[in-house]
Amino acid sequence: MARLKLYANAASGLIYIGTSGDEKAISCSAVADVYVTLDIAETGANAIYSTLLEAQMSNKLVSVRTIDNSPVCKIAYVTLERQ
C-alpha cells in the first residue's frame, strides 16, 4: 500500500505515478527510478486514473501492480481498500 504523487503530462499522454514505495525494487524500469506510468489512451486507463484520484483526494492508501519487465513500468491494475 502506498501514498501517491501524480504527474500528468498532456504532451505524451502519460500519467506518472510516484509512490511511497521503492520503485527501484520492482520488476520493471521505473522512469527516472521514481515513476510508474499510466497511458491514458489504453483501455481501462480512465478507471485506473479515477481510482488513483479517489485515493489521492481521500488520503487513502492504494496498491499499484505493474507489468513485469515493461520498459516504463506500466500499471496493470490498482486496488483501493476501505480503511
N, C-alpha and C positions, 0 to 999 in steps of 0.2 A: 504494500500500500504506500502511496506516495502523494506528496503535495506537488502542485504543478506550477510551471511558468509557461505561458502560452505566447507564441510569437507568430503572427500571421504575415505571410509575405505574398501580397497580391500579385506581384510580377511573376513569381514562379508557381503560384497556386498551391504552395506547400504551407502547412501549419507546422511549426517547430515546437516541440514539447520538451521542456526540461523538467526533470523530476527531482525529488529529494533523494533518489537512489543513486547508485554509481553506474552511469551509462557505460563506463569503460569495462564493466564486468559482464555485460550482456553479449549474446552470441551474434552480434551484427555490428556494422560500422556506424557508430553514432556520429552525427555531423558535429565537427569540432570537438569530438569526445564528450559532447554535452547534450545534444538534442536527438530525440527520435522524431520521426516525421509522419504526417498525415497528408496525403494528396487529396485535396477537396474534390477533384474530378472523379475519383474512384467510387464505385458502388458502395453504399453504406457509410461513406465518409461523413455525411450530414448527421447521421445518428451518433456516430462516434464523437464528432465535434460537439454536438448538443450535450452529450453525456459529460465531456470534459468541461464544458462551460458550466453545467449544473454543479459539478464538483467544485469548480473554482468559486462560483458565486455563493455556494452554501458552505464553503470552507470544509468540505468533506474529503476524505482520502479516496483515492481511486487506484485500481490495479491496471497496469498497462502491459499488454502482451505484444511483443514484436515478432516479425517474421525472421526466423533464423537465417543467418548469412545474407540478409538483404543489405545492399550497399549503402543505403541511407536510413537504416533501421525503421522500416515501415511498420506502422501499427497494424496488428492483426485484429485485435479487439481490446476493449476496456471493460472493466466491471466497476460498478459503484454500488456499495452495500449500505444498507440502512445502518446508521450509527447512533 
